[in-house]
Amino acid sequence: MKNQDIYSKKNNILSAINSGRLAIAFKKMRSFSEQQMTWEITDEIGRLEESYRYMLDYAMRGIADPSRQKVYAGIVASMNRLLDKLERHALTNESPTLYYNTLRYINQSLKDSVTSLIRKYDTLNNDYWNTGAHLMPDCPQSMENRRKRETLERDLFNLLWTAMPLTNEDYESLSAVFKSDRYYNRFKQFIISALLLGALEYYDPRRILLLIDAYEAGDDNIAPVAVIALAVTLYMYRDRTLDPQVIARLKLLSDNMTWHNDLRDAFLELVRARDTERITRTMQEEVVPEMMKLRPEITKRFTNPDNPNTDITDLDINPEWQEMLEKSGIAEKMKKLFEIQLEGGDVFMSTFAHLKSFPFFNDISNWFMPFHTERSEVALVPEELGDMVRVLENTPIFCNSDKYSFVLSLRNIPASQREMLKTQLNSQVDGLLEIQNSSIETGAKKRASVMNRYVQDLYRFFKLFRRKSEFKDPFILDLNLVTVPAISKEFNDIESLQTIAEFYFKHQYYADALSLFKAIESLSYPDIQLFEKMGYCYERDNDYTQALKYYEQAELLSADSLWTLRHIALCHRMLGNPKEALSYYKRIVEKENGESIATAMSIGNCYLEMGQFAKAAKYYYKVNYLDEKSQRGRRQLAWCLMMQREFEKARKLYDELLSSNPTADDYLNMGHLSLAMADDNNALNYYKLCIAQNGSTLDDFAEKLNNDVEAFSYMGLDPDIIPLIVDAISYTER
């Protein structure tokens, strides 16, 4: 059975379960199990169905059962668990994915359990310290110990990733690790990542309980990582009935204000990750290409003519550079990116993405090992670059994945260039140390910073790993934690909702912001800014009716807001109510104590839409007078003159428009004008230019002509000529 067939069967059964058609679901599950010859699972399905039929019998006989809902939920949860087992069994035999390749290898070759691997790891750690190997990191004994620990770490990661379900013994051993001070934080974080990756494959309540243990026992370096892993896991299973012990533990956490704040910060970090693609695109498509264009000019203008080999990076900052950057528009983009970075935005994704092709990143566990100088790959960096590496270990600027990328790239530098690089890097070390010392964080600020870097590590794995398509990428989802039943109450207070809603709104995720603004609306008194933002969210979704409703509510609270009046007018225009829009624009003129270019343009558009061409033309003339350099209003003015049969004036304007970046509509309208002025040959030429401009078909062109039937009447043309125009063009094309 192919993978797709297995997934299809599971989804069909899940659909039946979620629709409440458990009888059909049981039948399909039995068939699926019998196909796989998993007779033990078939027996479990039979026993579970028998329990369900007993429950149905009691219900049909009208017997009161206060625990019926709880029993039903338990049956559904058990069905989901058995369905996971069926899918896993089928894929273990068939699937070529990395997950199942690793699982098959472990089943065949790895004889250790989670507990025994942790014991071996403890022994190696004890030997490392008791024998004094830690004092001689480059000695053979120390190097051998390091390699053995790294092998054990990889085996433990793979086992934790693929084990399903974890046993009670696994749970006790791992919980003890989180509660013990004998283990490095980096090892605990490593385990959390393995638990998370496994949880994304299959639901396992013990994994969630372990993440809660890690959170409760963790310090400011571990608890933030655990809460991110918890948030992602709970979101992935938001539609699944969680086990009672998981619900109970989460309820206990809800009494903890630190948990409440951490969960809110985790939400913000996960939302922020959605901006990474946009930031990366800005860097790759706008900033870097523009910088590359400017580099030859900067080199030409600012290097020393007496020394053509001068390195531009060694020169003092030239104020003319800033002028060049500002004129090119790069300075403004860089300023915005810097502001995004200060807020925690991921501006380094594009920089390090191409450095994820080292063999080091072929091993899935290496993506999740926190950066430390004892790693064998790091220890191989040339000693002359060691100072830079040691500073890098503690700098908060980069996530762990990017630190490994940077160090691995250092290893490939030829010996002849190392001294030069050392000199350049040493000049940066003091700066990094200063940043490091100035950014020492504590409490909530530190926890949020740790979350930020961990989310970046996760994001890089799911977007850059060579076999990323085989994994369930949580970052393609909304990750809206308000929709997770188990933790939704953590966001019921106005402060939390407001914080997250404003974050969504600022980053232009208007649909998500709107859902939270609605929740705030139900919990708070009428508020002008809330109504304005809700209206704007609807407007961006092109729902102008709802947008108008909220803008009008905002107007009731404050009739003096020009912003609100403009958007009410816009909504009326978009809804085809130019007369109502015009009344609002006139109110704006009164409050502005005069007409701005934008308002004059809008009033002209309203009159144009009402068919009052003379009044519209008056305002377009005003726009052209106030803004002579641009073409704002010229197209509309030309159209109005044409509708009033002032053909010579219209031709003059269209000649100007056609001389500079004409549109297909410019050619179309010039064709109409030529017809009206009895210049038939030129009319056909302009119509053909209209077709060629957009590469459209003759049918598309005919539709455009039919849309202008009313305009033909205004110009004194017979609309019946329209099909003749189309045929005339078709003959000229033969």
Stockholm file with secondary structure:
# STOCKHOLM 1.0

chainA/1-734         MKNQDIYSKKNNILSAINSGRLAIAFKKMRSFSEQQMTWEITDEIGRLEESYRYMLDYAMRGIADPSRQKVYAGIVASMNRLLDKLERHALTNESPTLYYNTLRYINQSLKDSVTSLIRKYDTLNNDYWNTGAHLMPDCPQSMENRRKRETLERDLFNLLWTAMPLTNEDYESLSAVFKSDRYYNRFKQFIISALLLGALEYYDPRRILLLIDAYEAGDDNIAPVAVIALAVTLYMYRDRTLDPQVIARLKLLSDNMTWHNDLRDAFLELVRARDTERITRTMQEEVVPEMMKLRPEITKRFTNPDNPNTDITDLDINPEWQEMLEKSGIAEKMKKLFEIQLEGGDVFMSTFAHLKSFPFFNDISNWFMPFHTERSEVALVPEELGDMVRVLENTPIFCNSDKYSFVLSLRNIPASQREMLKTQLNSQVDGLLEIQNSSIETGAKKRASVMNRYVQDLYRFFKLFRRKSEFKDPFILDLNLVTVPAISKEFNDIESLQTIAEFYFKHQYYADALSLFKAIESLSYPDIQLFEKMGYCYERDNDYTQALKYYEQAELLSADSLWTLRHIALCHRMLGNPKEALSYYKRIVEKENGESIATAMSIGNCYLEMGQFAKAAKYYYKVNYLDEKSQRGRRQLAWCLMMQREFEKARKLYDELLSSNPTADDYLNMGHLSLAMADDNNALNYYKLCIAQNGSTLDDFAEKLNNDVEAFSYMGLDPDIIPLIVDAISYTER
#=GR chainA/1-734 SS CCHHHHHHHHHHHHHHHHTTCHHHHHHHHHHHHHHHTCHHHHHHHHHHHHHHHHHHHHHHTTCCCTTHHHHHHHHHHHHHHHHHHHHHHHHHHHCCSHHHHHHHHHHHHCCCCHHHHHHHHHHHHHHHHHTTGGGCTTSHHHHHHHHHHHHHHHHHHHHHHHCSSCCHHHHHHHHHHHHCSSSCHHHHHHHHHHHHHHHTTSCCHHHHHHHHHHHHHCCTTTHHHHHHHHHHHHHHTTTSCCCHHHHHHHHHHTTCHHHHHHHHHHHHHHHHHTTHHHHHHHIIIIIHHHHHHHHHHHHHHHSCTTCTTCCGGGSCCCHHHHHHHHHHTHHHHHHHHHHHHHTTCCCSHHHHGGGCCSGGGGSGGGGGSCCCTTSHHHHTSCGGGHHHHHHHHHCSSSCHHHHHHHHHHHHTSCHHHHHHHHHHHHHHHHHHHHHHHHTCCCHHHHHHHHHHHHHHHHHHHHHHSTTGGGSCCGGGSCCCGGGCTTTGGGGCSHHHHHHHHHHHHHTTCHHHHHHHHHHHHHHSCCCHHHHHHHHHHHHHTTCHHHHHHHHHHHHHHCTTCHHHHHHHHHHHHHTTCHHHHHHHHHHHHHHHTSCCHHHHHHHHHHHHHTTCHHHHHHHHHHHHHHCTTSCTTHHHHHHHHHHTTCHHHHHHHHHHHHTSSCCHHHHHHHHHHHHHTTCHHHHHHHHHHHHHHHTCCHHHHHHHHHHTHHHHHHTTCCGGGHHHHHHHHHHHTC
#=GC SS_cons         CCHHHHHHHHHHHHHHHHTTCHHHHHHHHHHHHHHHTCHHHHHHHHHHHHHHHHHHHHHHTTCCCTTHHHHHHHHHHHHHHHHHHHHHHHHHHHCCSHHHHHHHHHHHHCCCCHHHHHHHHHHHHHHHHHTTGGGCTTSHHHHHHHHHHHHHHHHHHHHHHHCSSCCHHHHHHHHHHHHCSSSCHHHHHHHHHHHHHHHTTSCCHHHHHHHHHHHHHCCTTTHHHHHHHHHHHHHHTTTSCCCHHHHHHHHHHTTCHHHHHHHHHHHHHHHHHTTHHHHHHHIIIIIHHHHHHHHHHHHHHHSCTTCTTCCGGGSCCCHHHHHHHHHHTHHHHHHHHHHHHHTTCCCSHHHHGGGCCSGGGGSGGGGGSCCCTTSHHHHTSCGGGHHHHHHHHHCSSSCHHHHHHHHHHHHTSCHHHHHHHHHHHHHHHHHHHHHHHHTCCCHHHHHHHHHHHHHHHHHHHHHHSTTGGGSCCGGGSCCCGGGCTTTGGGGCSHHHHHHHHHHHHHTTCHHHHHHHHHHHHHHSCCCHHHHHHHHHHHHHTTCHHHHHHHHHHHHHHCTTCHHHHHHHHHHHHHTTCHHHHHHHHHHHHHHHTSCCHHHHHHHHHHHHHTTCHHHHHHHHHHHHHHCTTSCTTHHHHHHHHHHTTCHHHHHHHHHHHHTSSCCHHHHHHHHHHHHHTTCHHHHHHHHHHHHHHHTCCHHHHHHHHHHTHHHHHHTTCCGGGHHHHHHHHHHHTC
//
